[in-house]
Amino acid sequence: MPTTPALADDRSTVRTLLRLWPYVRPVRARLLTAAAVAVLASCIGLVIPLVLKWLVDGPVAERDPRGVWLGALYLLLLGLAEAGLFGLRRWLVARPLAGVEAGMRASLYRHLQRVPIAFHDRWASGQLLSRSTTDLMLLRMFLAFPLTFLLVNGVTIVVGVIIMLLMDWTLGLVILIPAVPVMITCIVFEKRYAQVARRAQDQVGDLTTVVEESVLGIRIIKGFGRHRSQARAFKELSRTLRGTELHKARLLATIWAVIVTLPELAIGAALVLGTVRVSDGALSAGTLVAFLSTALALRWPVDSIGFLLAMTQEAATATERYFEVMDAEPESGTAPAPAAPTAAAHRKDARHGDDGLRFHAVRFRYPDAPRDAPYVLDRIDLHIRHGESMALVGATGTGKTTLTALIPRLHEVTEGRITLDGEDITAMSREELRAKVAVAFEEPTLFSAGVGENVLMGAAGEAGRAELDRALAVAQADFAHTLPEGTDTQVGEQGLSLSGGQRQRLALARAVVGRPRFLVLDDPLSALDVHTEAAVETALRRVLADTTALIVAHRPSTVLLADRVALLSGGRITAVGTHHELLRTNAEYAWLMSGADHAADGPPGTSVAGAGAMEEAHR
């Protein structure tokens, strides 16, 4: 998913930001206290012009040095109080808001672990990374500053205007003339800036995706000499983001030009009119000084409207992007199963030999596929008896990996059901199911952790050194003991410090370390050399004797690990039998096992006699 949906026309900034309330509620007392402190500090700032009025009309006019020094002391104390209160406000919000950001990030991470695999298939990783970093930083900044100062500056402007009207209502009305055009400008700016801010944040996510893919795929880029084309792609996205950021800057410059220029003109007009009134004796010099000081004190609250609105819009779009992920439906612990049997039915199934792993008329299509799209898997009926291992064979693209993903419920079946020892997998919690079923995927994924930590991730409970060593031995991964720090050696991001065969052996060790009741292996030996493959197979046979296993296989050597073989063709199980039975009786299976160079042309019309010759060759 390169970018997220466009901003809705009826989007409400306030309604969007109110979704943050559950995260803010635990620290609301600190935030309200900080806002009250900031309001008090701003009101103290408005007292300073009143002291100036008293100073000019009193001690200065009367040439009273002691009064002048006393007024200066008052001004100093008010300034110190204002500065101290603003410092207190910052101290009050810093720690709790850092906690809010950390809590939101933790919630996002937990949610990403709970959403279905289909969600991750649709979303670019860079978009998810930007939401967990840049967007959450914007939200913390909004809660720390704009949220408070939109209130504080609003109160300051209202109080300041009231004070000026009380001093001289004529000059006060002059100051209020720009209010209407400034408000109109703010409304127009808010709508336009929201759209551009959303576009910029989505483009940051796209850029993050490109950088991440370039770093993870650096071997491919260097191996094929594609650094220039990747640099061009990065430069193009950077140029697009730069243009969007410049558009934001132009909008911000426009609103600043309006909200700075118009009030300045009003202050200039008030200065001219006030000077004339002072010369006519209709206004005291102290009142004019206090009035203009109050007007100047309101410059910062008015001038800040532009970037406060900008930060608010960026926070609103960040909130939208955050909740686009959080609103995704997570995997349920016990998802509703179509035609789920009762407990009595489970017991009846078990009495009739429904032990082991069984597919009951399973059909599957991907959740985002059209409703009239053909099923990827269509009416799969398959029974792997308790303690039996079955190889799953089929041409590329027939749905073997998809079928194995249904067992641990990485995808949910569309129709039908899957049972383990007679119990529907949808009747189990995912934790219970995945404690029973271990999986080794075709593409082994390792984490930036020690070798031992990566392997022991496959153990449902606590597993000790003995289990780790046993699993490494089964997978012929004893090389781990010869690494610089043994099994504590950090393997690096994606395990790229290891060879493909080493990564695959560690993934296999991770699958068997917990002694699972059910084992799903997706072509687990594809990256191994012939000699290592033979050694792994020998050790793996002992493991398979104690578990129920489904093994996706492409080579005869892997197929021979299994007791029986199932052939998947056209999304259906078309044949089940032993390897030698299928070689004699099934032309497609014999063709798949032949390794013919013309595999892309489809299975030839292999005769039964020809299949028998292939069987002899495999013996």
FENKA-V265093 format. One record per residue. N is the residue number from 1. RES is the residue in three letters. PHI is phi as a letter, one per 30 degrees, with the letter a starting at -180 (* if undefined). OMEGA is omega in whole degrees, -180 to 180 (none if undefined). D_LAST is the distance of its C-alpha to the last C-alpha in Angstrom with 2 decimals. Layout:
N;RES;PHI;OMEGA;D_LAST, N;RES;PHI;OMEGA;D_LAST
This chain:
1;MET;*;-173;48.74, 2;PRO;d;177;50.89, 3;THR;b;-178;54.21, 4;THR;c;-176;55.61, 5;PRO;d;180;57.85, 6;ALA;d;-179;61.33, 7;LEU;d;-180;64.31, 8;ALA;d;-179;65.81, 9;ASP;d;-176;69.35, 10;ASP;c;-177;70.60, 11;ARG;d;179;69.21, 12;SER;c;-179;71.68, 13;THR;d;-178;71.75, 14;VAL;d;-179;73.40, 15;ARG;d;179;71.05, 16;THR;d;-177;68.04, 17;LEU;d;178;69.36, 18;LEU;d;177;70.25, 19;ARG;d;178;66.54, 20;LEU;d;-173;66.76, 21;TRP;e;180;69.15, 22;PRO;e;179;66.65, 23;TYR;d;-177;65.71, 24;VAL;d;-173;69.35, 25;ARG;e;-179;70.88, 26;PRO;d;-178;70.26, 27;VAL;c;-175;72.26, 28;ARG;d;-179;74.84, 29;ALA;d;179;77.69, 30;ARG;d;-179;77.15, 31;LEU;d;178;76.88, 32;LEU;d;177;80.02, 33;THR;d;179;81.89, 34;ALA;d;178;80.84, 35;ALA;d;179;82.02, 36;ALA;d;178;85.34, 37;VAL;d;-180;85.80, 38;ALA;d;177;85.12, 39;VAL;d;178;87.60, 40;LEU;d;179;90.19, 41;ALA;d;179;89.65, 42;SER;d;178;90.12, 43;CYS;d;175;93.26, 44;ILE;d;177;94.64, 45;GLY;d;179;94.16, 46;LEU;d;177;96.36, 47;VAL;d;-177;99.07, 48;ILE;e;177;99.54, 49;PRO;d;178;101.35, 50;LEU;d;175;103.72, 51;VAL;d;178;104.58, 52;LEU;d;179;105.22, 53;LYS;d;179;107.59, 54;TRP;d;-177;109.51, 55;LEU;d;-177;109.54, 56;VAL;d;-177;110.87, 57;ASP;d;-177;113.41, 58;GLY;c;-174;114.48, 59;PRO;e;-178;114.47, 60;VAL;d;-180;114.05, 61;ALA;d;-178;116.79, 62;GLU;c;-180;119.03, 63;ARG;h;-179;118.24, 64;ASP;c;-177;117.18, 65;PRO;e;-179;115.13, 66;ARG;d;178;114.23, 67;GLY;d;178;112.92, 68;VAL;d;179;110.87, 69;TRP;d;179;109.26, 70;LEU;d;177;108.66, 71;GLY;d;178;106.98, 72;ALA;d;178;104.81, 73;LEU;d;177;103.79, 74;TYR;e;-180;102.88, 75;LEU;d;179;100.73, 76;LEU;d;-179;98.98, 77;LEU;d;178;98.24, 78;LEU;d;179;96.95, 79;GLY;d;178;94.67, 80;LEU;d;179;93.30, 81;ALA;d;179;92.76, 82;GLU;d;-180;90.91, 83;ALA;d;-180;88.65, 84;GLY;d;180;88.01, 85;LEU;d;177;87.10, 86;PHE;d;175;84.62, 87;GLY;d;178;83.04, 88;LEU;d;178;82.85, 89;ARG;e;-180;81.16, 90;ARG;d;180;78.40, 91;TRP;d;-178;77.91, 92;LEU;d;-173;77.70, 93;VAL;c;-171;74.87, 94;ALA;d;-175;72.71, 95;ARG;d;-178;70.82, 96;PRO;d;-179;70.37, 97;LEU;d;172;69.13, 98;ALA;d;176;66.60, 99;GLY;d;178;65.42, 100;VAL;d;179;65.32, 101;GLU;d;180;63.14, 102;ALA;d;179;60.79, 103;GLY;d;179;60.61, 104;MET;d;179;59.85, 105;ARG;d;178;57.14, 106;ALA;d;178;55.58, 107;SER;d;179;55.79, 108;LEU;d;-180;54.12, 109;TYR;d;179;51.27, 110;ARG;d;-178;50.75, 111;HIS;d;179;50.85, 112;LEU;d;177;48.24, 113;GLN;d;-173;45.87, 114;ARG;c;-180;46.60, 115;VAL;d;-177;46.44, 116;PRO;d;177;43.30, 117;ILE;e;-180;40.60, 118;ALA;e;178;41.92, 119;PHE;d;-179;45.20, 120;HIS;d;176;43.65, 121;ASP;d;-177;41.75, 122;ARG;d;-171;45.18, 123;TRP;c;173;47.22, 124;ALA;d;-177;47.23, 125;SER;d;179;47.06, 126;GLY;d;177;50.20, 127;GLN;d;179;52.19, 128;LEU;d;179;51.27, 129;LEU;d;-178;52.09, 130;SER;d;177;55.47, 131;ARG;d;-178;56.35, 132;SER;d;-179;55.68, 133;THR;b;-174;57.66, 134;THR;e;-176;60.22, 135;ASP;d;180;61.09, 136;LEU;d;175;61.61, 137;MET;d;177;63.77, 138;LEU;d;179;65.91, 139;LEU;d;178;66.33, 140;ARG;d;179;67.45, 141;MET;d;178;69.95, 142;PHE;d;-179;71.25, 143;LEU;d;-178;71.80, 144;ALA;d;-171;73.48, 145;PHE;b;-175;75.87, 146;PRO;e;-178;76.23, 147;LEU;e;-180;76.02, 148;THR;d;-170;78.93, 149;PHE;d;168;80.97, 150;LEU;d;176;80.86, 151;LEU;d;-176;82.81, 152;VAL;d;-177;84.89, 153;ASN;d;175;85.87, 154;GLY;d;178;86.66, 155;VAL;d;-179;88.96, 156;THR;d;-179;90.48, 157;ILE;d;-179;91.27, 158;VAL;d;-180;92.85, 159;VAL;d;-180;94.94, 160;GLY;d;179;95.93, 161;VAL;d;178;97.05, 162;ILE;d;179;99.10, 163;ILE;d;-179;100.77, 164;MET;d;178;101.62, 165;LEU;d;178;103.05, 166;LEU;d;178;105.18, 167;MET;d;180;106.44, 168;ASP;a;-173;107.36, 169;TRP;d;179;106.05, 170;THR;d;178;106.96, 171;LEU;d;179;104.85, 172;GLY;d;178;102.13, 173;LEU;d;176;101.96, 174;VAL;d;-180;101.71, 175;ILE;d;-176;98.68, 176;LEU;d;-177;97.06, 177;ILE;e;-177;97.33, 178;PRO;d;-171;93.81, 179;ALA;e;-176;92.13, 180;VAL;d;179;91.38, 181;PRO;d;178;89.86, 182;VAL;d;180;87.80, 183;MET;d;179;86.40, 184;ILE;d;179;85.52, 185;THR;d;-180;83.78, 186;CYS;d;-179;81.74, 187;ILE;d;180;80.57, 188;VAL;d;-179;79.47, 189;PHE;d;-176;77.85, 190;GLU;e;-178;75.89, 191;LYS;d;-178;74.18, 192;ARG;d;-177;73.36, 193;TYR;d;180;72.23, 194;ALA;d;-179;69.87, 195;GLN;d;-178;67.91, 196;VAL;d;179;67.74, 197;ALA;d;178;66.84, 198;ARG;d;-180;63.89, 199;ARG;d;-179;62.71, 200;ALA;d;-179;62.97, 201;GLN;d;175;61.02, 202;ASP;d;180;58.18, 203;GLN;d;174;58.14, 204;VAL;d;177;57.95, 205;GLY;d;178;54.78, 206;ASP;d;180;53.31, 207;LEU;d;177;54.28, 208;THR;d;178;52.71, 209;THR;d;-180;49.42, 210;VAL;d;-180;49.47, 211;VAL;d;-179;50.27, 212;GLU;d;-179;47.55, 213;GLU;d;179;44.88, 214;SER;d;179;46.11, 215;VAL;d;-179;45.94, 216;LEU;d;-179;42.46, 217;GLY;c;-174;41.18, 218;ILE;d;179;43.07, 219;ARG;d;178;39.98, 220;ILE;d;-179;39.24, 221;ILE;d;-180;42.94, 222;LYS;d;-178;43.27, 223;GLY;d;-179;39.96, 224;PHE;c;178;40.96, 225;GLY;i;-175;44.65, 226;ARG;c;-177;45.65, 227;HIS;d;-180;48.36, 228;ARG;d;-180;51.11, 229;SER;d;177;49.80, 230;GLN;d;178;49.29, 231;ALA;d;178;52.78, 232;ARG;d;179;54.16, 233;ALA;d;179;52.60, 234;PHE;d;-179;54.04, 235;LYS;d;-180;57.39, 236;GLU;d;178;57.58, 237;LEU;d;178;57.00, 238;SER;d;179;59.48, 239;ARG;d;178;62.02, 240;THR;d;179;61.63, 241;LEU;d;178;62.13, 242;ARG;d;178;65.10, 243;GLY;d;179;66.70, 244;THR;d;179;66.32, 245;GLU;d;177;67.81, 246;LEU;d;176;70.70, 247;HIS;d;176;71.28, 248;LYS;e;-179;71.54, 249;ALA;d;179;73.98, 250;ARG;d;178;76.11, 251;LEU;d;-180;76.33, 252;LEU;d;178;77.28, 253;ALA;d;-180;79.84, 254;THR;d;-178;81.37, 255;ILE;d;178;81.92, 256;TRP;d;179;83.23, 257;ALA;e;-179;85.66, 258;VAL;d;-172;87.02, 259;ILE;d;173;87.17, 260;VAL;c;-174;88.62, 261;THR;d;-176;91.08, 262;LEU;d;177;92.68, 263;PRO;d;178;93.50, 264;GLU;d;178;94.86, 265;LEU;d;179;97.14, 266;ALA;d;178;98.28, 267;ILE;d;178;99.05, 268;GLY;d;179;101.00, 269;ALA;d;178;102.98, 270;ALA;d;178;103.68, 271;LEU;d;-180;104.87, 272;VAL;d;-179;107.31, 273;LEU;d;-180;108.61, 274;GLY;d;179;108.87, 275;THR;d;178;110.77, 276;VAL;d;-179;113.26, 277;ARG;d;176;113.74, 278;VAL;d;-180;114.28, 279;SER;d;178;116.90, 280;ASP;d;-179;118.58, 281;GLY;i;-180;118.62, 282;ALA;d;-177;116.49, 283;LEU;b;180;113.65, 284;SER;d;179;113.67, 285;ALA;d;180;111.92, 286;GLY;d;179;110.01, 287;THR;d;179;108.69, 288;LEU;d;179;107.53, 289;VAL;d;-179;105.81, 290;ALA;d;-180;104.11, 291;PHE;d;-179;103.12, 292;LEU;d;177;101.58, 293;SER;d;177;99.88, 294;THR;d;179;98.35, 295;ALA;d;178;97.22, 296;LEU;d;177;95.67, 297;ALA;d;179;93.99, 298;LEU;d;-179;92.33, 299;ARG;d;-179;90.95, 300;TRP;d;178;87.79, 301;PRO;e;-180;86.97, 302;VAL;d;-178;87.52, 303;ASP;d;-177;85.78, 304;SER;d;-178;82.71, 305;ILE;e;-176;82.18, 306;GLY;e;-175;80.10, 307;PHE;d;173;77.43, 308;LEU;d;176;77.48, 309;LEU;d;179;76.64, 310;ALA;d;180;73.98, 311;MET;d;178;72.34, 312;THR;d;178;72.63, 313;GLN;d;177;70.85, 314;GLU;d;177;68.07, 315;ALA;d;179;67.77, 316;ALA;d;178;67.67, 317;THR;d;176;64.85, 318;ALA;d;177;63.00, 319;THR;d;177;63.48, 320;GLU;e;-178;62.12, 321;ARG;d;179;59.03, 322;TYR;d;-176;58.50, 323;PHE;d;170;58.78, 324;GLU;d;177;56.57, 325;VAL;d;-176;53.76, 326;MET;d;180;55.29, 327;ASP;d;178;55.84, 328;ALA;d;-176;52.14, 329;GLU;d;179;50.97, 330;PRO;d;172;48.92, 331;GLU;d;178;45.99, 332;SER;d;180;47.54, 333;GLY;d;178;46.63, 334;THR;b;-178;46.19, 335;ALA;d;180;45.81, 336;PRO;d;-179;46.76, 337;ALA;c;177;43.84, 338;PRO;d;178;44.01, 339;ALA;h;-178;44.58, 340;ALA;d;-178;44.02, 341;PRO;d;177;43.88, 342;THR;d;178;46.39, 343;ALA;d;179;45.79, 344;ALA;d;178;46.14, 345;ALA;d;177;43.48, 346;HIS;e;-178;41.16, 347;ARG;d;179;41.78, 348;LYS;d;179;41.19, 349;ASP;d;-178;37.86, 350;ALA;d;180;36.77, 351;ARG;d;-178;37.78, 352;HIS;c;173;35.59, 353;GLY;i;-179;32.36, 354;ASP;d;176;32.79, 355;ASP;d;-178;31.65, 356;GLY;i;-177;29.20, 357;LEU;c;-176;29.05, 358;ARG;b;174;30.04, 359;PHE;c;-179;31.01, 360;HIS;c;176;33.78, 361;ALA;h;-175;34.40, 362;VAL;d;173;34.33, 363;ARG;b;-178;35.74, 364;PHE;b;165;36.41, 365;ARG;b;-177;38.37, 366;TYR;d;-173;39.74, 367;PRO;e;-177;43.28, 368;ASP;c;178;44.92, 369;ALA;d;176;43.39, 370;PRO;e;-177;45.86, 371;ARG;d;179;46.10, 372;ASP;c;179;45.18, 373;ALA;d;179;42.08, 374;PRO;d;178;38.76, 375;TYR;d;173;36.71, 376;VAL;d;175;33.88, 377;LEU;b;-172;32.17, 378;ASP;b;176;33.30, 379;ARG;h;178;33.24, 380;ILE;d;173;30.16, 381;ASP;c;-175;29.46, 382;LEU;a;-180;26.70, 383;HIS;b;174;26.49, 384;ILE;c;-173;24.55, 385;ARG;d;-179;25.56, 386;HIS;e;180;27.09, 387;GLY;i;-179;24.68, 388;GLU;c;172;21.70, 389;SER;c;-178;19.76, 390;MET;b;175;18.95, 391;ALA;d;177;17.39, 392;LEU;c;-174;19.69, 393;VAL;b;177;18.36, 394;GLY;l;178;20.70, 395;ALA;d;179;22.20, 396;THR;d;177;24.73, 397;GLY;i;-179;28.00, 398;THR;d;175;26.94, 399;GLY;j;-178;28.38, 400;LYS;d;-179;25.58, 401;THR;d;178;27.75, 402;THR;d;180;30.77, 403;LEU;d;-180;29.19, 404;THR;d;-180;28.38, 405;ALA;d;179;31.98, 406;LEU;d;-174;33.41, 407;ILE;d;176;32.27, 408;PRO;d;179;34.56, 409;ARG;i;168;37.09, 410;LEU;d;167;37.09, 411;HIS;b;177;37.74, 412;GLU;c;178;39.31, 413;VAL;d;177;37.90, 414;THR;d;176;40.15, 415;GLU;b;179;39.76, 416;GLY;i;-180;38.02, 417;ARG;a;177;37.12, 418;ILE;b;-180;34.46, 419;THR;b;171;34.69, 420;LEU;c;-176;33.57, 421;ASP;h;176;33.88, 422;GLY;i;-178;36.14, 423;GLU;c;179;38.42, 424;ASP;d;-177;38.88, 425;ILE;d;179;38.20, 426;THR;d;176;41.49, 427;ALA;d;179;43.35, 428;MET;c;169;42.36, 429;SER;d;180;43.97, 430;ARG;d;179;41.81, 431;GLU;d;179;42.22, 432;GLU;d;-179;40.92, 433;LEU;d;-175;37.99, 434;ARG;d;170;36.93, 435;ALA;d;-180;37.35, 436;LYS;d;-173;34.70, 437;VAL;c;175;32.26, 438;ALA;c;-175;30.94, 439;VAL;b;168;29.52, 440;ALA;c;-175;27.80, 441;PHE;d;-180;28.44, 442;GLU;d;177;26.59, 443;GLU;c;-176;29.76, 444;PRO;d;179;30.72, 445;THR;c;175;34.49, 446;LEU;c;-177;36.37, 447;PHE;c;179;40.11, 448;SER;d;-178;42.86, 449;ALA;a;178;42.70, 450;GLY;d;178;41.30, 451;VAL;e;-179;37.61, 452;GLY;d;179;38.28, 453;GLU;d;179;40.20, 454;ASN;d;-178;37.43, 455;VAL;d;-175;34.84, 456;LEU;d;173;37.29, 457;MET;d;-179;38.02, 458;GLY;d;180;35.07, 459;ALA;c;-177;36.89, 460;ALA;d;180;39.12, 461;GLY;c;178;41.64, 462;GLU;d;177;42.56, 463;ALA;b;-175;39.68, 464;GLY;c;-177;40.44, 465;ARG;d;-178;39.19, 466;ALA;d;180;36.77, 467;GLU;d;178;34.92, 468;LEU;d;-179;34.90, 469;ASP;d;179;33.45, 470;ARG;d;-179;30.76, 471;ALA;d;178;29.71, 472;LEU;d;179;29.76, 473;ALA;d;178;27.59, 474;VAL;e;-177;24.95, 475;ALA;d;-177;24.94, 476;GLN;h;-179;25.04, 477;ALA;c;180;28.45, 478;ASP;d;176;30.41, 479;PHE;e;-178;31.80, 480;ALA;d;-179;34.35, 481;HIS;d;-178;36.10, 482;THR;c;178;36.73, 483;LEU;d;-174;38.44, 484;PRO;e;180;42.23, 485;GLU;c;179;43.15, 486;GLY;i;-178;39.93, 487;THR;d;175;38.84, 488;ASP;d;-178;42.32, 489;THR;d;177;41.68, 490;GLN;d;-175;42.48, 491;VAL;d;179;39.62, 492;GLY;i;-176;41.97, 493;GLU;e;-180;42.05, 494;GLN;i;-179;38.63, 495;GLY;i;-175;37.14, 496;LEU;d;174;37.39, 497;SER;d;179;38.21, 498;LEU;c;176;34.53, 499;SER;d;180;31.52, 500;GLY;d;179;29.27, 501;GLY;d;178;26.49, 502;GLN;d;178;29.14, 503;ARG;d;-178;30.53, 504;GLN;d;179;27.20, 505;ARG;d;177;26.61, 506;LEU;d;177;30.17, 507;ALA;d;177;29.69, 508;LEU;d;177;26.68, 509;ALA;d;178;28.89, 510;ARG;d;-179;31.62, 511;ALA;d;-174;29.48, 512;VAL;c;-173;28.55, 513;VAL;d;-177;31.87, 514;GLY;d;-177;33.64, 515;ARG;h;-174;31.12, 516;PRO;d;175;31.15, 517;ARG;d;180;30.68, 518;PHE;b;-175;28.81, 519;LEU;b;178;26.66, 520;VAL;c;-177;25.99, 521;LEU;c;-179;23.83, 522;ASP;c;-180;24.03, 523;ASP;h;-168;21.22, 524;PRO;d;-174;22.17, 525;LEU;c;-172;20.06, 526;SER;d;-176;20.77, 527;ALA;c;-175;23.26, 528;LEU;c;174;21.42, 529;ASP;d;-173;20.22, 530;VAL;e;-176;16.74, 531;HIS;d;178;18.09, 532;THR;d;178;20.19, 533;GLU;e;-180;17.52, 534;ALA;d;-180;15.36, 535;ALA;d;179;18.64, 536;VAL;d;-180;19.64, 537;GLU;e;180;16.49, 538;THR;d;180;17.05, 539;ALA;d;-176;20.66, 540;LEU;d;178;20.15, 541;ARG;e;180;18.18, 542;ARG;d;178;21.46, 543;VAL;d;-177;23.47, 544;LEU;d;179;21.48, 545;ALA;d;-176;22.05, 546;ASP;c;-177;25.75, 547;THR;b;174;25.95, 548;THR;c;-168;25.24, 549;ALA;b;171;23.29, 550;LEU;b;-173;22.63, 551;ILE;b;173;20.37, 552;VAL;d;-174;20.63, 553;ALA;b;176;17.40, 554;HIS;b;-177;16.74, 555;ARG;c;179;13.53, 556;PRO;e;-179;9.98, 557;SER;d;178;10.47, 558;THR;d;179;13.60, 559;VAL;e;-177;12.46, 560;LEU;d;173;10.20, 561;LEU;d;-170;13.65, 562;ALA;c;175;15.02, 563;ASP;d;179;15.47, 564;ARG;b;-178;15.92, 565;VAL;b;173;16.08, 566;ALA;c;180;19.32, 567;LEU;c;179;19.75, 568;LEU;c;-178;23.12, 569;SER;b;180;24.72, 570;GLY;i;179;28.44, 571;GLY;i;-179;29.32, 572;ARG;b;172;27.96, 573;ILE;d;-174;25.01, 574;THR;c;179;23.80, 575;ALA;a;176;20.76, 576;VAL;b;179;19.45, 577;GLY;l;176;16.52, 578;THR;d;-179;13.18, 579;HIS;e;-176;10.43, 580;HIS;d;176;8.83, 581;GLU;d;-178;12.52, 582;LEU;d;176;13.53, 583;LEU;d;-178;11.00, 584;ARG;d;-168;12.54, 585;THR;c;-173;16.03, 586;ASN;b;-176;16.94, 587;ALA;d;-178;17.50, 588;GLU;d;180;18.58, 589;TYR;d;179;15.58, 590;ALA;d;178;13.28, 591;TRP;d;179;15.85, 592;LEU;d;-179;15.96, 593;MET;d;-176;12.30, 594;SER;d;-176;12.65, 595;GLY;i;-177;15.19, 596;ALA;d;-179;17.53, 597;ASP;d;-178;20.81, 598;HIS;c;-177;22.84, 599;ALA;e;-177;21.89, 600;ALA;d;-178;25.60, 601;ASP;d;-178;26.34, 602;GLY;j;-176;24.55, 603;PRO;d;178;21.62, 604;PRO;d;179;21.95, 605;GLY;d;-178;22.22, 606;THR;d;180;18.60, 607;SER;d;178;18.58, 608;VAL;d;178;16.54, 609;ALA;d;178;15.57, 610;GLY;d;178;14.50, 611;ALA;d;178;12.48, 612;GLY;d;177;10.71, 613;ALA;d;178;10.02, 614;MET;d;179;8.66, 615;GLU;d;179;6.30, 616;GLU;d;180;5.11, 617;ALA;d;-179;5.40, 618;HIS;d;175;3.77, 619;ARG;d;none;0.00
